[in-house]
Amino acid sequence: MVDPSLLPLDPHRLPDRGEWFSPDAERHLLDRPKFCPTCGGSLDNGMITEYWRSDERVFYTWCPSCSWTGNVVKVDRATIFEAEH
Ligand SMILES: [Zn+2]
């Protein structure tokens, strides 16, 4: 469980800490995308639905500023290859 003082304000009430899904709800609140990957607008009034695909956490996201819709995937580590110059 996350220290409650570290959690940002949420317009929706978090479940009671004794509920089995409470840690997942807290992680969602902390890890969800905050800004649109296309226009940079705030996603506070957007739609962000989280689902899991194998060990990936996928945030299906809609931006209210530019209407971008897509998936944002949370990763713990990325391996990127850079082409030689
Ligand atoms: Zn946007």
PDB file of the backbone (N, CA, C, O) and the ligand in Angstrom, with CONECT records:
HET     ZN  A 101       1
ATOM      1  N   MET A   1       0.833  -1.191   0.000  1.00  0.00           N
ATOM      2  CA  MET A   1       0.000   0.000   0.000  1.00  0.00           C
ATOM      3  C   MET A   1       0.873   1.248   0.000  1.00  0.00           C
ATOM      4  O   MET A   1       1.992   1.253   0.513  1.00  0.00           O
ATOM      5  N   VAL A   2       0.339   2.275  -0.576  1.00  0.00           N
ATOM      6  CA  VAL A   2       1.038   3.539  -0.726  1.00  0.00           C
ATOM      7  C   VAL A   2       0.702   4.433   0.468  1.00  0.00           C
ATOM      8  O   VAL A   2      -0.424   4.433   0.967  1.00  0.00           O
ATOM      9  N   ASP A   3       1.699   5.190   0.911  1.00  0.00           N
ATOM     10  CA  ASP A   3       1.454   6.188   1.952  1.00  0.00           C
ATOM     11  C   ASP A   3       0.367   7.140   1.453  1.00  0.00           C
ATOM     12  O   ASP A   3       0.565   7.784   0.423  1.00  0.00           O
ATOM     13  N   PRO A   4      -0.767   7.255   2.135  1.00  0.00           N
ATOM     14  CA  PRO A   4      -1.876   8.093   1.649  1.00  0.00           C
ATOM     15  C   PRO A   4      -1.482   9.543   1.389  1.00  0.00           C
ATOM     16  O   PRO A   4      -2.101  10.205   0.557  1.00  0.00           O
ATOM     17  N   SER A   5      -0.466  10.048   2.082  1.00  0.00           N
ATOM     18  CA  SER A   5      -0.068  11.436   1.862  1.00  0.00           C
ATOM     19  C   SER A   5       0.586  11.626   0.494  1.00  0.00           C
ATOM     20  O   SER A   5       0.709  12.757   0.024  1.00  0.00           O
ATOM     21  N   LEU A   6       1.011  10.524  -0.160  1.00  0.00           N
ATOM     22  CA  LEU A   6       1.647  10.610  -1.473  1.00  0.00           C
ATOM     23  C   LEU A   6       0.643  10.576  -2.618  1.00  0.00           C
ATOM     24  O   LEU A   6       0.990  10.864  -3.763  1.00  0.00           O
ATOM     25  N   LEU A   7      -0.592  10.227  -2.310  1.00  0.00           N
ATOM     26  CA  LEU A   7      -1.587  10.098  -3.367  1.00  0.00           C
ATOM     27  C   LEU A   7      -2.115  11.459  -3.774  1.00  0.00           C
ATOM     28  O   LEU A   7      -2.423  12.286  -2.917  1.00  0.00           O
ATOM     29  N   PRO A   8      -2.226  11.705  -5.087  1.00  0.00           N
ATOM     30  CA  PRO A   8      -2.826  12.968  -5.533  1.00  0.00           C
ATOM     31  C   PRO A   8      -4.320  12.955  -5.268  1.00  0.00           C
ATOM     32  O   PRO A   8      -4.918  11.910  -5.011  1.00  0.00           O
ATOM     33  N   LEU A   9      -4.907  14.142  -5.336  1.00  0.00           N
ATOM     34  CA  LEU A   9      -6.357  14.219  -5.166  1.00  0.00           C
ATOM     35  C   LEU A   9      -7.033  13.495  -6.321  1.00  0.00           C
ATOM     36  O   LEU A   9      -6.601  13.592  -7.469  1.00  0.00           O
ATOM     37  N   ASP A  10      -8.072  12.785  -6.011  1.00  0.00           N
ATOM     38  CA  ASP A  10      -8.808  12.044  -7.024  1.00  0.00           C
ATOM     39  C   ASP A  10     -10.260  12.473  -6.954  1.00  0.00           C
ATOM     40  O   ASP A  10     -10.846  12.514  -5.871  1.00  0.00           O
ATOM     41  N   PRO A  11     -10.848  12.795  -8.104  1.00  0.00           N
ATOM     42  CA  PRO A  11     -12.263  13.193  -8.064  1.00  0.00           C
ATOM     43  C   PRO A  11     -13.179  12.040  -7.661  1.00  0.00           C
ATOM     44  O   PRO A  11     -14.326  12.253  -7.268  1.00  0.00           O
ATOM     45  N   HIS A  12     -12.665  10.831  -7.762  1.00  0.00           N
ATOM     46  CA  HIS A  12     -13.457   9.667  -7.378  1.00  0.00           C
ATOM     47  C   HIS A  12     -12.888   9.111  -6.077  1.00  0.00           C
ATOM     48  O   HIS A  12     -11.670   9.048  -5.911  1.00  0.00           O
ATOM     49  N   ARG A  13     -13.729   8.721  -5.185  1.00  0.00           N
ATOM     50  CA  ARG A  13     -13.298   8.210  -3.893  1.00  0.00           C
ATOM     51  C   ARG A  13     -12.603   6.860  -4.082  1.00  0.00           C
ATOM     52  O   ARG A  13     -13.122   5.975  -4.761  1.00  0.00           O
ATOM     53  N   LEU A  14     -11.424   6.715  -3.471  1.00  0.00           N
ATOM     54  CA  LEU A  14     -10.739   5.433  -3.500  1.00  0.00           C
ATOM     55  C   LEU A  14     -11.508   4.421  -2.649  1.00  0.00           C
ATOM     56  O   LEU A  14     -12.215   4.800  -1.716  1.00  0.00           O
ATOM     57  N   PRO A  15     -11.366   3.130  -2.976  1.00  0.00           N
ATOM     58  CA  PRO A  15     -12.047   2.122  -2.152  1.00  0.00           C
ATOM     59  C   PRO A  15     -11.421   2.071  -0.765  1.00  0.00           C
ATOM     60  O   PRO A  15     -10.297   2.529  -0.563  1.00  0.00           O
ATOM     61  N   ASP A  16     -12.154   1.516   0.177  1.00  0.00           N
ATOM     62  CA  ASP A  16     -11.604   1.326   1.517  1.00  0.00           C
ATOM     63  C   ASP A  16     -10.318   0.511   1.428  1.00  0.00           C
ATOM     64  O   ASP A  16     -10.202  -0.380   0.587  1.00  0.00           O
ATOM     65  N   ARG A  17      -9.356   0.815   2.292  1.00  0.00           N
ATOM     66  CA  ARG A  17      -8.044   0.160   2.206  1.00  0.00           C
ATOM     67  C   ARG A  17      -8.108  -1.330   2.484  1.00  0.00           C
ATOM     68  O   ARG A  17      -7.156  -2.048   2.179  1.00  0.00           O
ATOM     69  N   GLY A  18      -9.184  -1.809   3.044  1.00  0.00           N
ATOM     70  CA  GLY A  18      -9.331  -3.231   3.301  1.00  0.00           C
ATOM     71  C   GLY A  18      -9.831  -4.022   2.105  1.00  0.00           C
ATOM     72  O   GLY A  18      -9.811  -5.252   2.117  1.00  0.00           O
ATOM     73  N   GLU A  19     -10.284  -3.312   1.064  1.00  0.00           N
ATOM     74  CA  GLU A  19     -10.777  -3.998  -0.130  1.00  0.00           C
ATOM     75  C   GLU A  19      -9.612  -4.626  -0.887  1.00  0.00           C
ATOM     76  O   GLU A  19      -8.508  -4.082  -0.896  1.00  0.00           O
ATOM     77  N   TRP A  20      -9.861  -5.778  -1.525  1.00  0.00           N
ATOM     78  CA  TRP A  20      -8.788  -6.512  -2.191  1.00  0.00           C
ATOM     79  C   TRP A  20      -8.184  -5.725  -3.338  1.00  0.00           C
ATOM     80  O   TRP A  20      -7.012  -5.922  -3.659  1.00  0.00           O
ATOM     81  N   PHE A  21      -8.950  -4.837  -3.969  1.00  0.00           N
ATOM     82  CA  PHE A  21      -8.460  -4.082  -5.131  1.00  0.00           C
ATOM     83  C   PHE A  21      -7.945  -2.698  -4.758  1.00  0.00           C
ATOM     84  O   PHE A  21      -7.594  -1.918  -5.644  1.00  0.00           O
ATOM     85  N   SER A  22      -7.892  -2.375  -3.469  1.00  0.00           N
ATOM     86  CA  SER A  22      -7.429  -1.056  -3.042  1.00  0.00           C
ATOM     87  C   SER A  22      -6.004  -0.734  -3.516  1.00  0.00           C
ATOM     88  O   SER A  22      -5.770   0.372  -4.004  1.00  0.00           O
ATOM     89  N   PRO A  23      -5.022  -1.684  -3.386  1.00  0.00           N
ATOM     90  CA  PRO A  23      -3.670  -1.361  -3.881  1.00  0.00           C
ATOM     91  C   PRO A  23      -3.645  -1.083  -5.385  1.00  0.00           C
ATOM     92  O   PRO A  23      -2.896  -0.215  -5.833  1.00  0.00           O
ATOM     93  N   ASP A  24      -4.447  -1.801  -6.171  1.00  0.00           N
ATOM     94  CA  ASP A  24      -4.486  -1.554  -7.617  1.00  0.00           C
ATOM     95  C   ASP A  24      -5.077  -0.177  -7.904  1.00  0.00           C
ATOM     96  O   ASP A  24      -4.601   0.523  -8.797  1.00  0.00           O
ATOM     97  N   ALA A  25      -6.102   0.217  -7.164  1.00  0.00           N
ATOM     98  CA  ALA A  25      -6.705   1.538  -7.362  1.00  0.00           C
ATOM     99  C   ALA A  25      -5.708   2.646  -7.028  1.00  0.00           C
ATOM    100  O   ALA A  25      -5.661   3.669  -7.712  1.00  0.00           O
ATOM    101  N   GLU A  26      -4.914   2.443  -5.980  1.00  0.00           N
ATOM    102  CA  GLU A  26      -3.900   3.444  -5.610  1.00  0.00           C
ATOM    103  C   GLU A  26      -2.820   3.526  -6.682  1.00  0.00           C
ATOM    104  O   GLU A  26      -2.397   4.623  -7.045  1.00  0.00           O
ATOM    105  N   ARG A  27      -2.365   2.380  -7.195  1.00  0.00           N
ATOM    106  CA  ARG A  27      -1.325   2.381  -8.240  1.00  0.00           C
ATOM    107  C   ARG A  27      -1.854   3.061  -9.501  1.00  0.00           C
ATOM    108  O   ARG A  27      -1.126   3.799 -10.165  1.00  0.00           O
ATOM    109  N   HIS A  28      -3.118   2.811  -9.828  1.00  0.00           N
ATOM    110  CA  HIS A  28      -3.714   3.448 -11.000  1.00  0.00           C
ATOM    111  C   HIS A  28      -3.672   4.965 -10.842  1.00  0.00           C
ATOM    112  O   HIS A  28      -3.290   5.684 -11.765  1.00  0.00           O
ATOM    113  N   LEU A  29      -4.060   5.435  -9.688  1.00  0.00           N
ATOM    114  CA  LEU A  29      -4.079   6.878  -9.441  1.00  0.00           C
ATOM    115  C   LEU A  29      -2.684   7.484  -9.571  1.00  0.00           C
ATOM    116  O   LEU A  29      -2.538   8.602 -10.067  1.00  0.00           O
ATOM    117  N   LEU A  30      -1.658   6.754  -9.130  1.00  0.00           N
ATOM    118  CA  LEU A  30      -0.292   7.268  -9.203  1.00  0.00           C
ATOM    119  C   LEU A  30       0.313   7.142 -10.599  1.00  0.00           C
ATOM    120  O   LEU A  30       1.062   8.023 -11.020  1.00  0.00           O
ATOM    121  N   ASP A  31       0.007   6.074 -11.321  1.00  0.00           N
ATOM    122  CA  ASP A  31       0.720   5.765 -12.555  1.00  0.00           C
ATOM    123  C   ASP A  31      -0.006   6.166 -13.830  1.00  0.00           C
ATOM    124  O   ASP A  31       0.598   6.151 -14.902  1.00  0.00           O
ATOM    125  N   ARG A  32      -1.274   6.520 -13.747  1.00  0.00           N
ATOM    126  CA  ARG A  32      -2.004   6.839 -14.975  1.00  0.00           C
ATOM    127  C   ARG A  32      -1.361   8.043 -15.667  1.00  0.00           C
ATOM    128  O   ARG A  32      -0.749   8.886 -15.011  1.00  0.00           O
ATOM    129  N   PRO A  33      -1.502   8.120 -17.002  1.00  0.00           N
ATOM    130  CA  PRO A  33      -0.949   9.280 -17.717  1.00  0.00           C
ATOM    131  C   PRO A  33      -1.606  10.565 -17.223  1.00  0.00           C
ATOM    132  O   PRO A  33      -2.813  10.619 -16.988  1.00  0.00           O
ATOM    133  N   LYS A  34      -0.780  11.592 -17.074  1.00  0.00           N
ATOM    134  CA  LYS A  34      -1.289  12.883 -16.593  1.00  0.00           C
ATOM    135  C   LYS A  34      -1.527  13.862 -17.742  1.00  0.00           C
ATOM    136  O   LYS A  34      -2.371  14.754 -17.659  1.00  0.00           O
ATOM    137  N   PHE A  35      -0.748  13.666 -18.834  1.00  0.00           N
ATOM    138  CA  PHE A  35      -0.820  14.594 -19.963  1.00  0.00           C
ATOM    139  C   PHE A  35      -0.947  13.814 -21.272  1.00  0.00           C
ATOM    140  O   PHE A  35      -0.465  12.687 -21.390  1.00  0.00           O
ATOM    141  N   CYS A  36      -1.596  14.425 -22.235  1.00  0.00           N
ATOM    142  CA  CYS A  36      -1.813  13.805 -23.542  1.00  0.00           C
ATOM    143  C   CYS A  36      -0.481  13.645 -24.275  1.00  0.00           C
ATOM    144  O   CYS A  36       0.306  14.591 -24.321  1.00  0.00           O
ATOM    145  N   PRO A  37      -0.212  12.467 -24.849  1.00  0.00           N
ATOM    146  CA  PRO A  37       1.040  12.283 -25.590  1.00  0.00           C
ATOM    147  C   PRO A  37       1.067  13.027 -26.917  1.00  0.00           C
ATOM    148  O   PRO A  37       2.128  13.133 -27.531  1.00  0.00           O
ATOM    149  N   THR A  38      -0.067  13.544 -27.379  1.00  0.00           N
ATOM    150  CA  THR A  38      -0.111  14.266 -28.654  1.00  0.00           C
ATOM    151  C   THR A  38      -0.047  15.777 -28.465  1.00  0.00           C
ATOM    152  O   THR A  38       0.793  16.436 -29.078  1.00  0.00           O
ATOM    153  N   CYS A  39      -0.922  16.341 -27.624  1.00  0.00           N
ATOM    154  CA  CYS A  39      -0.981  17.806 -27.492  1.00  0.00           C
ATOM    155  C   CYS A  39      -0.410  18.317 -26.169  1.00  0.00           C
ATOM    156  O   CYS A  39      -0.192  19.519 -26.015  1.00  0.00           O
ATOM    157  N   GLY A  40      -0.169  17.428 -25.224  1.00  0.00           N
ATOM    158  CA  GLY A  40       0.378  17.838 -23.933  1.00  0.00           C
ATOM    159  C   GLY A  40      -0.662  18.370 -22.969  1.00  0.00           C
ATOM    160  O   GLY A  40      -0.325  18.776 -21.857  1.00  0.00           O
ATOM    161  N   GLY A  41      -1.927  18.376 -23.379  1.00  0.00           N
ATOM    162  CA  GLY A  41      -2.994  18.859 -22.504  1.00  0.00           C
ATOM    163  C   GLY A  41      -3.208  17.948 -21.305  1.00  0.00           C
ATOM    164  O   GLY A  41      -2.853  16.769 -21.320  1.00  0.00           O
ATOM    165  N   SER A  42      -3.794  18.523 -20.275  1.00  0.00           N
ATOM    166  CA  SER A  42      -4.087  17.753 -19.071  1.00  0.00           C
ATOM    167  C   SER A  42      -5.146  16.693 -19.357  1.00  0.00           C
ATOM    168  O   SER A  42      -6.096  16.928 -20.102  1.00  0.00           O
ATOM    169  N   LEU A  43      -4.964  15.530 -18.753  1.00  0.00           N
ATOM    170  CA  LEU A  43      -5.945  14.455 -18.887  1.00  0.00           C
ATOM    171  C   LEU A  43      -6.853  14.360 -17.673  1.00  0.00           C
ATOM    172  O   LEU A  43      -7.561  13.369 -17.496  1.00  0.00           O
ATOM    173  N   ASP A  44      -6.832  15.416 -16.819  1.00  0.00           N
ATOM    174  CA  ASP A  44      -7.662  15.387 -15.605  1.00  0.00           C
ATOM    175  C   ASP A  44      -9.139  15.150 -15.928  1.00  0.00           C
ATOM    176  O   ASP A  44      -9.838  14.467 -15.180  1.00  0.00           O
ATOM    177  N   ASN A  45      -9.606  15.710 -17.031  1.00  0.00           N
ATOM    178  CA  ASN A  45     -11.013  15.536 -17.409  1.00  0.00           C
ATOM    179  C   ASN A  45     -11.171  14.563 -18.568  1.00  0.00           C
ATOM    180  O   ASN A  45     -12.242  14.472 -19.167  1.00  0.00           O
ATOM    181  N   GLY A  46     -10.101  13.836 -18.884  1.00  0.00           N
ATOM    182  CA  GLY A  46     -10.168  12.837 -19.944  1.00  0.00           C
ATOM    183  C   GLY A  46     -10.675  11.510 -19.412  1.00  0.00           C
ATOM    184  O   GLY A  46     -11.195  11.416 -18.300  1.00  0.00           O
ATOM    185  N   MET A  47     -10.509  10.491 -20.233  1.00  0.00           N
ATOM    186  CA  MET A  47     -10.903   9.152 -19.824  1.00  0.00           C
ATOM    187  C   MET A  47      -9.662   8.263 -19.844  1.00  0.00           C
ATOM    188  O   MET A  47      -8.944   8.207 -20.842  1.00  0.00           O
ATOM    189  N   ILE A  48      -9.422   7.578 -18.749  1.00  0.00           N
ATOM    190  CA  ILE A  48      -8.274   6.681 -18.663  1.00  0.00           C
ATOM    191  C   ILE A  48      -8.765   5.388 -18.022  1.00  0.00           C
ATOM    192  O   ILE A  48      -9.129   5.355 -16.846  1.00  0.00           O
ATOM    193  N   THR A  49      -8.765   4.340 -18.814  1.00  0.00           N
ATOM    194  CA  THR A  49      -9.170   3.034 -18.330  1.00  0.00           C
ATOM    195  C   THR A  49      -7.965   2.112 -18.383  1.00  0.00           C
ATOM    196  O   THR A  49      -7.299   2.009 -19.413  1.00  0.00           O
ATOM    197  N   GLU A  50      -7.689   1.448 -17.282  1.00  0.00           N
ATOM    198  CA  GLU A  50      -6.507   0.580 -17.225  1.00  0.00           C
ATOM    199  C   GLU A  50      -6.930  -0.879 -17.381  1.00  0.00           C
ATOM    200  O   GLU A  50      -7.919  -1.329 -16.802  1.00  0.00           O
ATOM    201  N   TYR A  51      -6.151  -1.597 -18.179  1.00  0.00           N
ATOM    202  CA  TYR A  51      -6.322  -3.049 -18.247  1.00  0.00           C
ATOM    203  C   TYR A  51      -4.949  -3.684 -18.340  1.00  0.00           C
ATOM    204  O   TYR A  51      -3.948  -3.001 -18.553  1.00  0.00           O
ATOM    205  N   TRP A  52      -4.912  -4.975 -18.181  1.00  0.00           N
ATOM    206  CA  TRP A  52      -3.640  -5.694 -18.183  1.00  0.00           C
ATOM    207  C   TRP A  52      -3.594  -6.629 -19.368  1.00  0.00           C
ATOM    208  O   TRP A  52      -4.572  -7.307 -19.685  1.00  0.00           O
ATOM    209  N   ARG A  53      -2.434  -6.658 -20.024  1.00  0.00           N
ATOM    210  CA  ARG A  53      -2.166  -7.571 -21.134  1.00  0.00           C
ATOM    211  C   ARG A  53      -0.876  -8.286 -20.767  1.00  0.00           C
ATOM    212  O   ARG A  53       0.213  -7.722 -20.881  1.00  0.00           O
ATOM    213  N   SER A  54      -1.005  -9.530 -20.326  1.00  0.00           N
ATOM    214  CA  SER A  54       0.124 -10.288 -19.794  1.00  0.00           C
ATOM    215  C   SER A  54       0.679  -9.496 -18.604  1.00  0.00           C
ATOM    216  O   SER A  54      -0.060  -9.219 -17.659  1.00  0.00           O
ATOM    217  N   ASP A  55       1.962  -9.128 -18.630  1.00  0.00           N
ATOM    218  CA  ASP A  55       2.527  -8.386 -17.507  1.00  0.00           C
ATOM    219  C   ASP A  55       2.577  -6.879 -17.763  1.00  0.00           C
ATOM    220  O   ASP A  55       3.198  -6.139 -17.001  1.00  0.00           O
ATOM    221  N   GLU A  56       1.917  -6.422 -18.847  1.00  0.00           N
ATOM    222  CA  GLU A  56       1.901  -4.996 -19.151  1.00  0.00           C
ATOM    223  C   GLU A  56       0.660  -4.337 -18.565  1.00  0.00           C
ATOM    224  O   GLU A  56      -0.417  -4.931 -18.502  1.00  0.00           O
ATOM    225  N   ARG A  57       0.845  -3.102 -18.143  1.00  0.00           N
ATOM    226  CA  ARG A  57      -0.287  -2.282 -17.712  1.00  0.00           C
ATOM    227  C   ARG A  57      -0.589  -1.302 -18.840  1.00  0.00           C
ATOM    228  O   ARG A  57       0.263  -0.493 -19.206  1.00  0.00           O
ATOM    229  N   VAL A  58      -1.790  -1.371 -19.387  1.00  0.00           N
ATOM    230  CA  VAL A  58      -2.185  -0.560 -20.534  1.00  0.00           C
ATOM    231  C   VAL A  58      -3.244   0.433 -20.084  1.00  0.00           C
ATOM    232  O   VAL A  58      -4.234   0.063 -19.453  1.00  0.00           O
ATOM    233  N   PHE A  59      -3.018   1.710 -20.419  1.00  0.00           N
ATOM    234  CA  PHE A  59      -3.966   2.775 -20.087  1.00  0.00           C
ATOM    235  C   PHE A  59      -4.624   3.244 -21.384  1.00  0.00           C
ATOM    236  O   PHE A  59      -4.018   3.970 -22.172  1.00  0.00           O
ATOM    237  N   TYR A  60      -5.866   2.820 -21.593  1.00  0.00           N
ATOM    238  CA  TYR A  60      -6.638   3.283 -22.740  1.00  0.00           C
ATOM    239  C   TYR A  60      -7.081   4.706 -22.421  1.00  0.00           C
ATOM    240  O   TYR A  60      -7.768   4.943 -21.427  1.00  0.00           O
ATOM    241  N   THR A  61      -6.684   5.644 -23.265  1.00  0.00           N
ATOM    242  CA  THR A  61      -6.752   7.059 -22.915  1.00  0.00           C
ATOM    243  C   THR A  61      -7.478   7.874 -23.983  1.00  0.00           C
ATOM    244  O   THR A  61      -7.309   7.640 -25.180  1.00  0.00           O
ATOM    245  N   TRP A  62      -8.277   8.820 -23.540  1.00  0.00           N
ATOM    246  CA  TRP A  62      -8.917   9.785 -24.424  1.00  0.00           C
ATOM    247  C   TRP A  62      -8.624  11.187 -23.902  1.00  0.00           C
ATOM    248  O   TRP A  62      -8.807  11.477 -22.720  1.00  0.00           O
ATOM    249  N   CYS A  63      -8.162  12.056 -24.814  1.00  0.00           N
ATOM    250  CA  CYS A  63      -7.820  13.433 -24.439  1.00  0.00           C
ATOM    251  C   CYS A  63      -8.994  14.366 -24.751  1.00  0.00           C
ATOM    252  O   CYS A  63      -9.471  14.384 -25.886  1.00  0.00           O
ATOM    253  N   PRO A  64      -9.471  15.140 -23.768  1.00  0.00           N
ATOM    254  CA  PRO A  64     -10.591  16.048 -24.023  1.00  0.00           C
ATOM    255  C   PRO A  64     -10.187  17.283 -24.832  1.00  0.00           C
ATOM    256  O   PRO A  64     -11.055  17.970 -25.371  1.00  0.00           O
ATOM    257  N   SER A  65      -8.891  17.578 -24.928  1.00  0.00           N
ATOM    258  CA  SER A  65      -8.460  18.771 -25.667  1.00  0.00           C
ATOM    259  C   SER A  65      -8.379  18.527 -27.170  1.00  0.00           C
ATOM    260  O   SER A  65      -8.843  19.350 -27.959  1.00  0.00           O
ATOM    261  N   CYS A  66      -7.782  17.383 -27.576  1.00  0.00           N
ATOM    262  CA  CYS A  66      -7.573  17.141 -29.004  1.00  0.00           C
ATOM    263  C   CYS A  66      -8.278  15.874 -29.490  1.00  0.00           C
ATOM    264  O   CYS A  66      -8.198  15.529 -30.669  1.00  0.00           O
ATOM    265  N   SER A  67      -8.959  15.193 -28.593  1.00  0.00           N
ATOM    266  CA  SER A  67      -9.707  13.969 -28.918  1.00  0.00           C
ATOM    267  C   SER A  67      -8.818  12.788 -29.290  1.00  0.00           C
ATOM    268  O   SER A  67      -9.309  11.795 -29.825  1.00  0.00           O
ATOM    269  N   TRP A  68      -7.506  12.880 -29.013  1.00  0.00           N
ATOM    270  CA  TRP A  68      -6.647  11.719 -29.262  1.00  0.00           C
ATOM    271  C   TRP A  68      -7.128  10.555 -28.410  1.00  0.00           C
ATOM    272  O   TRP A  68      -7.487  10.719 -27.245  1.00  0.00           O
ATOM    273  N   THR A  69      -7.127   9.397 -29.009  1.00  0.00           N
ATOM    274  CA  THR A  69      -7.499   8.182 -28.308  1.00  0.00           C
ATOM    275  C   THR A  69      -6.434   7.135 -28.608  1.00  0.00           C
ATOM    276  O   THR A  69      -6.062   6.934 -29.764  1.00  0.00           O
ATOM    277  N   GLY A  70      -5.954   6.482 -27.583  1.00  0.00           N
ATOM    278  CA  GLY A  70      -4.950   5.447 -27.800  1.00  0.00           C
ATOM    279  C   GLY A  70      -4.510   4.833 -26.496  1.00  0.00           C
ATOM    280  O   GLY A  70      -4.992   5.183 -25.419  1.00  0.00           O
ATOM    281  N   ASN A  71      -3.581   3.906 -26.622  1.00  0.00           N
ATOM    282  CA  ASN A  71      -3.055   3.201 -25.464  1.00  0.00           C
ATOM    283  C   ASN A  71      -1.719   3.780 -25.027  1.00  0.00           C
ATOM    284  O   ASN A  71      -0.858   4.074 -25.856  1.00  0.00           O
ATOM    285  N   VAL A  72      -1.555   3.937 -23.748  1.00  0.00           N
ATOM    286  CA  VAL A  72      -0.273   4.284 -23.141  1.00  0.00           C
ATOM    287  C   VAL A  72       0.107   3.084 -22.285  1.00  0.00           C
ATOM    288  O   VAL A  72      -0.675   2.645 -21.442  1.00  0.00           O
ATOM    289  N   VAL A  73       1.313   2.552 -22.502  1.00  0.00           N
ATOM    290  CA  VAL A  73       1.729   1.341 -21.807  1.00  0.00           C
ATOM    291  C   VAL A  73       2.810   1.679 -20.795  1.00  0.00           C
ATOM    292  O   VAL A  73       3.816   2.306 -21.126  1.00  0.00           O
ATOM    293  N   LYS A  74       2.591   1.260 -19.567  1.00  0.00           N
ATOM    294  CA  LYS A  74       3.564   1.478 -18.493  1.00  0.00           C
ATOM    295  C   LYS A  74       4.579   0.345 -18.552  1.00  0.00           C
ATOM    296  O   LYS A  74       4.220  -0.833 -18.543  1.00  0.00           O
ATOM    297  N   VAL A  75       5.841   0.718 -18.612  1.00  0.00           N
ATOM    298  CA  VAL A  75       6.908  -0.287 -18.622  1.00  0.00           C
ATOM    299  C   VAL A  75       7.874   0.009 -17.489  1.00  0.00           C
ATOM    300  O   VAL A  75       8.037   1.160 -17.082  1.00  0.00           O
ATOM    301  N   ASP A  76       8.509  -1.032 -16.986  1.00  0.00           N
ATOM    302  CA  ASP A  76       9.519  -0.861 -15.948  1.00  0.00           C
ATOM    303  C   ASP A  76      10.886  -0.610 -16.559  1.00  0.00           C
ATOM    304  O   ASP A  76      11.715   0.084 -15.971  1.00  0.00           O
ATOM    305  N   ARG A  77      11.127  -1.173 -17.741  1.00  0.00           N
ATOM    306  CA  ARG A  77      12.419  -1.019 -18.387  1.00  0.00           C
ATOM    307  C   ARG A  77      12.221  -1.084 -19.898  1.00  0.00           C
ATOM    308  O   ARG A  77      11.417  -1.874 -20.394  1.00  0.00           O
ATOM    309  N   ALA A  78      12.957  -0.249 -20.622  1.00  0.00           N
ATOM    310  CA  ALA A  78      12.896  -0.263 -22.081  1.00  0.00           C
ATOM    311  C   ALA A  78      14.299  -0.465 -22.633  1.00  0.00           C
ATOM    312  O   ALA A  78      15.259   0.128 -22.140  1.00  0.00           O
ATOM    313  N   THR A  79      14.416  -1.299 -23.650  1.00  0.00           N
ATOM    314  CA  THR A  79      15.679  -1.486 -24.345  1.00  0.00           C
ATOM    315  C   THR A  79      15.510  -0.883 -25.731  1.00  0.00           C
ATOM    316  O   THR A  79      14.673  -1.330 -26.516  1.00  0.00           O
ATOM    317  N   ILE A  80      16.312   0.135 -26.027  1.00  0.00           N
ATOM    318  CA  ILE A  80      16.173   0.876 -27.269  1.00  0.00           C
ATOM    319  C   ILE A  80      17.495   0.818 -28.027  1.00  0.00           C
ATOM    320  O   ILE A  80      18.564   1.043 -27.459  1.00  0.00           O
ATOM    321  N   PHE A  81      17.403   0.516 -29.301  1.00  0.00           N
ATOM    322  CA  PHE A  81      18.599   0.474 -30.146  1.00  0.00           C
ATOM    323  C   PHE A  81      18.637   1.737 -30.983  1.00  0.00           C
ATOM    324  O   PHE A  81      17.642   2.127 -31.594  1.00  0.00           O
ATOM    325  N   GLU A  82      19.797   2.367 -31.002  1.00  0.00           N
ATOM    326  CA  GLU A  82      19.957   3.603 -31.747  1.00  0.00           C
ATOM    327  C   GLU A  82      20.772   3.324 -33.003  1.00  0.00           C
ATOM    328  O   GLU A  82      21.838   2.711 -32.944  1.00  0.00           O
ATOM    329  N   ALA A  83      20.258   3.780 -34.135  1.00  0.00           N
ATOM    330  CA  ALA A  83      20.978   3.584 -35.394  1.00  0.00           C
ATOM    331  C   ALA A  83      22.277   4.371 -35.369  1.00  0.00           C
ATOM    332  O   ALA A  83      22.360   5.448 -34.779  1.00  0.00           O
ATOM    333  N   GLU A  84      23.304   3.804 -36.031  1.00  0.00           N
ATOM    334  CA  GLU A  84      24.591   4.507 -36.075  1.00  0.00           C
ATOM    335  C   GLU A  84      24.461   5.722 -36.969  1.00  0.00           C
ATOM    336  O   GLU A  84      23.705   5.725 -37.940  1.00  0.00           O
ATOM    337  N   HIS A  85      25.216   6.759 -36.623  1.00  0.00           N
ATOM    338  CA  HIS A  85      25.157   7.999 -37.388  1.00  0.00           C
ATOM    339  C   HIS A  85      26.256   8.036 -38.400  1.00  0.00           C
ATOM    340  O   HIS A  85      26.375   9.007 -39.147  1.00  0.00           O
TER     341      HIS A  85
HETATM  342 ZN    ZN A 101      -4.495  15.892 -26.577  1.00  0.00          ZN2+
END
